[in-house]
């Protein structure tokens, strides 16, 4: 579907926050970050999303060159401003992955390349929720955490209708930490689908799907623990329903550095 709205091309080195300020209700806005460019500094996107009729997009510019690189912290959302309709795609994060807080719906994270000290986080705040969240075609690679940070490849809390599909998560996290997982879906999330991903060389679990859901057609390679369903510190009343099928699990790994 062709994009209908305002497109703004953002040159390398720009401060992104003034551009974010143009993404408010009433019109779809697309920011296209220069390919091969570097965007330094910590940035926050906390504007209201496009609303039911609109979607805002933050993405790489046209062409086939290298992805734009964000070298600081990128935080999406604050509790006071629900976001409705946001897509972030085809960007590279070298400091940490996007950290999505606040609340909202229609969130898509697609084609992201994530390194640094933390992966992708989607975590609603203050008893609020994120609804209709899709993370697809992302690569989370070689996360190198500071001591005691307990970094995750992907972490989700208070999310409904959550889809994690067609991603690659490799070697997240180093050094070995039994509390660090490739995909960590916390108790209380609903409508969870984890499908067609590749999980390799995890620190602990490849997948912790604590609230249950569908986990299928994934490849788990050389992970100490493959797929966990249920459990947790805030367990679902009455247990969970989990559909775990057609996954390929190969090899294993040490979970204790000693």
C-alpha positions in Angstrom: 0.0 0.0 0.0 1.4 3.4 -1.0 2.2 5.8 1.8 -0.2 8.8 1.9 1.1 11.7 4.0 4.1 13.9 4.5 7.6 12.5 3.9 10.6 14.2 5.4 14.2 13.3 4.5 16.6 13.6 7.4 20.3 14.1 6.7 23.1 12.4 8.6 24.1 13.9 11.9 20.7 15.5 12.5 19.1 15.8 15.9 16.0 13.7 15.5 13.8 15.2 18.2 12.8 18.3 16.2 11.6 16.0 13.5 9.7 13.8 15.9 7.8 16.9 17.0 6.2 17.0 13.6 4.6 13.6 14.1 1.3 14.4 15.8 -2.3 13.4 15.3 -4.1 14.5 12.2 -1.7 13.4 9.4 0.6 10.5 8.6 4.3 11.6 8.7 7.2 9.5 7.4 10.8 10.3 8.4 13.4 8.8 6.1 16.9 8.8 7.7 19.8 9.1 5.3 21.3 5.7 4.4 24.8 5.2 5.6 24.3 8.2 7.9 25.0 8.4 11.7 22.6 9.9 14.1 24.3 10.6 17.5 22.9 11.3 20.9 20.0 10.1 23.0 16.6 10.6 21.4 13.1 10.3 22.7 9.9 9.8 20.6 6.9 10.6 22.8 4.4 12.2 20.4 0.9 10.9 20.0 0.7 8.4 17.2 -1.2 9.0 14.0 -4.6 7.9 15.4 -7.0 5.4 13.9 -6.7 6.8 10.4 -3.0 7.4 10.3 0.4 5.8 10.9 3.8 7.4 11.6 6.9 5.8 10.1 10.6 6.2 11.1 12.7 4.3 8.5 15.8 4.2 6.3 15.8 6.4 3.2 15.4 5.1 -0.3 18.0 3.0 -2.0 20.1 0.0 -1.1 23.0 1.5 0.8 23.9 0.8 4.4 21.3 1.3 7.1 21.2 4.5 9.1 23.0 4.1 12.5 21.7 5.4 15.8 24.5 5.5 18.3 22.6 6.7 21.4 19.6 5.6 23.4 16.3 5.5 21.5 13.2 5.6 23.7 9.7 5.5 22.5 6.7 6.5 24.5 5.8 8.1 27.8 3.0 7.1 30.1 1.0 10.3 29.6 0.8 10.1 25.8 -0.6 6.9 24.3 0.7 6.1 20.8 -1.6 4.9 18.1 0.1 3.8 14.9 3.9 3.8 14.7 6.3 1.8 12.5 10.1 1.8 13.0 12.0 -0.1 10.3 15.3 -0.7 8.6 17.6 1.1 11.1 20.7 0.0 13.0 21.3 0.5 16.7 24.8 0.2 18.0 24.4 1.5 21.6 21.2 -0.4 22.6 18.0 -1.5 20.9 14.8 0.6 20.9 13.2 0.9 24.4 9.4 1.2 24.1 7.6 2.4 27.2 4.3 4.2 27.8 1.4 2.6 26.1 -0.5 2.4 22.8 -1.4 0.2 19.9 -0.4 -0.7 16.3 3.4 -0.8 17.0 5.6 -2.4 14.4 9.4 -2.9 14.7 10.7 -4.3 11.5 14.1 -5.0 9.8 16.1 -3.5 12.7 19.7 -4.5 13.4 20.6 -4.3 17.1 23.9 -4.6 19.0 25.4 -2.9 22.0 24.5 -3.6 25.6 20.7 -4.3 25.4 18.3 -5.7 22.8 14.7 -4.7 22.0 12.3 -3.8 24.9 8.5 -3.2 24.8 7.2 -2.5 28.3 4.0 -0.7 29.1 3.9 1.4 32.2 1.6 2.4 35.0 -0.9 -0.4 34.6 -1.4 0.5 30.9 -1.0 -1.8 27.9 0.5 -2.1 24.4 -1.8 -3.8 21.9 -1.1 -5.1 18.5 2.7 -5.3 18.7 4.7 -6.9 15.9 8.5 -7.5 15.9 9.6 -9.0 12.6 12.7 -9.5 10.4 15.0 -8.0 13.1 18.5 -9.2 13.9 19.8 -8.9 17.5 23.4 -9.8 17.5 26.3 -10.0 20.0 24.8 -8.1 22.9 27.7 -7.4 25.3 26.2 -6.5 28.7 27.8 -4.7 31.6 28.0 -6.7 34.8 24.7 -7.4 36.5 22.6 -5.7 33.8 20.7 -8.9 33.0 20.3 -7.8 29.4 17.7 -9.6 27.1 17.7 -10.1 23.4 14.0 -9.1 23.4 11.9 -8.3 26.4 8.1 -7.8 26.5 5.8 -6.8 29.4 2.1 -5.8 29.4 1.6 -6.5 25.7 -1.5 -7.9 24.0 -1.6 -9.5 20.5 2.1 -9.8 20.4 3.8 -11.3 17.3 7.5 -12.1 17.2 8.2 -13.5 13.7 11.0 -14.0 11.2 13.8 -12.7 13.5 17.4 -13.8 14.1 18.8 -13.6 17.6 22.4 -14.8 18.0 24.8 -14.6 20.9 22.7 -12.5 23.1 24.0 -12.1 25.8 27.7 -12.2 26.7 29.1 -12.9 29.2 27.0 -15.9 30.3 24.2 -14.9 32.6 21.5 -17.4 33.7 19.0 -14.5 33.9 19.5 -13.4 30.2 17.3 -14.9 27.4 17.0 -14.4 23.7 13.2 -13.7 24.0 11.6 -13.1 27.4 7.8 -12.7 27.3 6.7 -11.7 30.8 3.6 -13.0 32.6 0.5 -11.0 31.7 1.1 -10.7 28.0 -1.7 -12.2 25.8 -2.1 -13.4 22.2 1.6 -14.4 21.9 2.9 -15.8 18.7 6.6 -16.7 18.3 7.1 -18.1 14.8 9.8 -18.7 12.2 12.7 -17.3 14.2 16.3 -18.4 14.5 17.7 -18.5 18.0 21.3 -19.4 18.4 24.0 -19.4 21.2 21.8 -17.9 24.0 23.1 -17.2 27.4 20.2 -19.1 29.1 16.8 -19.7 27.4 16.2 -19.3 23.8 12.5 -18.5 24.6 10.8 -17.8 27.9 7.1 -17.7 26.9 5.7 -17.4 30.5 2.1 -16.6 29.7 1.8 -19.3 27.1 0.9 -18.8 23.4 2.0 -20.3 20.1 5.7 -21.1 19.6 6.2 -22.9 16.2 8.5 -23.3 13.2 11.5 -21.9 15.0 15.1 -23.1 14.9 16.9 -23.3 18.3 20.7 -23.9 17.9 23.3 -24.4 20.7 21.2 -22.8 23.4 21.5 -24.1 27.0 17.7 -24.2 27.4 15.4 -24.2 24.4 11.7 -23.2 25.0 10.0 -22.6 28.4 6.2 -22.1 28.7 4.5 -21.1 31.9 6.1 -20.3 35.3 7.3 -16.9 36.4 6.9 -14.7 39.4 3.3 -13.6 38.6 1.9 -16.8 37.2 -1.4 -16.9 35.2 -4.3 -18.0 37.3 -5.4 -21.4 36.2 -2.2 -22.1 34.3 -1.4 -21.4 30.6 -2.3 -22.8 27.2 0.8 -23.3 25.0 1.0 -24.5 21.4 4.6 -25.6 20.9 5.1 -27.5 17.7 7.3 -27.9 14.5 10.4 -26.4 16.1 13.9 -27.7 15.4 16.2 -27.9 18.4 19.8 -28.7 17.8 22.7 -28.9 20.3 23.0 -27.2 23.6 25.4 -25.1 25.6 26.9 -24.2 29.0 24.7 -22.1 31.3 27.4 -21.7 33.9 30.7 -20.1 32.9 32.5 -22.5 35.3 
